[in-house]
Amino acid sequence: MEIDFTDPDNRSSGMAIVVKSGQGAAHGTFHIPASAVGGKWHVKATGFHDGYKVVRFKQAAELTFQVIPTPGLIYPTSAQVTVNPSQQQFLRKQALRLQDQLQTLKAAIVAEHSEGRIQTVLRGGVMEALKSLDSTETQFRQLETGNPKSEAAKVFFDDLRVSYQDILSQLNKHQLHSQSSGAIVVVSVVRPSGANQAADYPIAAKATFRTFEQNELAYNTVADAQSLIFDLGVTSNPSGAVVSYRKRGDPYRQNPDPTNTVISALPYAIWTIQFQKAGYKTIEREHDPFTAPNHVINVELEK
């Protein structure tokens, strides 16, 4: 049997009660929420579902009852997704581990002289880093306390994973291009002769190293902030621009408030922010919270 409840603002919600064959009375419980509107409510039995179709009652029985509103009800205005001390220490340890992996990879590149071998070593290093990332995420989540598994943690680690996957894709494309061209290229890597002299690594190696360094920075940034989320201030001149935002690989989602405003509780990840205002050019800005700790974007709109 279908039961409808209607509040004084004419908003409805319903419930269903199972009625067995031959049963002349049915009983059910409907919980009025603490935030319910006070005043006269209506409850009505509208019909029943026989498993195939809805049969409406010719005369629907209706009752009214009074709801007294909850006084002084306060809603939460913000939320924090914190990193506990165990997770903080763990991330710092993983940052050091990633640093060691990078140094090992650099040493391996210096030992190679052919482009093909260098590409193989780089791909192997990135794939090993991806495995380490998966293990790091699992252990980080095991250290979570209290609340259910954090969605912000998933976004954080997924974004780091995108960085590795992007560089791995570039390395694979470069390898395919080299094979299809049939070129044999010998790359000389200059060994550093002094403590302050950096090796002249190939471009592909430098890009790979930057990914390791960025993810090491991400671990330390979240550990320092003791949080997996941050607020991003977005302003425009003139104000009143519609703001949308997305992380890498996702579609845009619109912020409810136009500039000047704050996008609240963004998980730590690299975000692209879009500004749109009638009569002005659409502008996109990337925000990397690991290298731009102030978390503010200001744009000058152009016609």
PyMOL commands that set and color helices and strands:
alter all, ss='L'
color gray80, all
select helices_A, chain A and resi 85-110+115-142+151-181+203-225
alter helices_A, ss='H'
color red, helices_A
select strands_A, chain A and resi 2-6+12-16+39-49+54-56+62-67+229-237+242-247+253-254+261-267+271-276+283-287+296-300
alter strands_A, ss='S'
color yellow, strands_A
deselect
rebuild
show_as cartoon
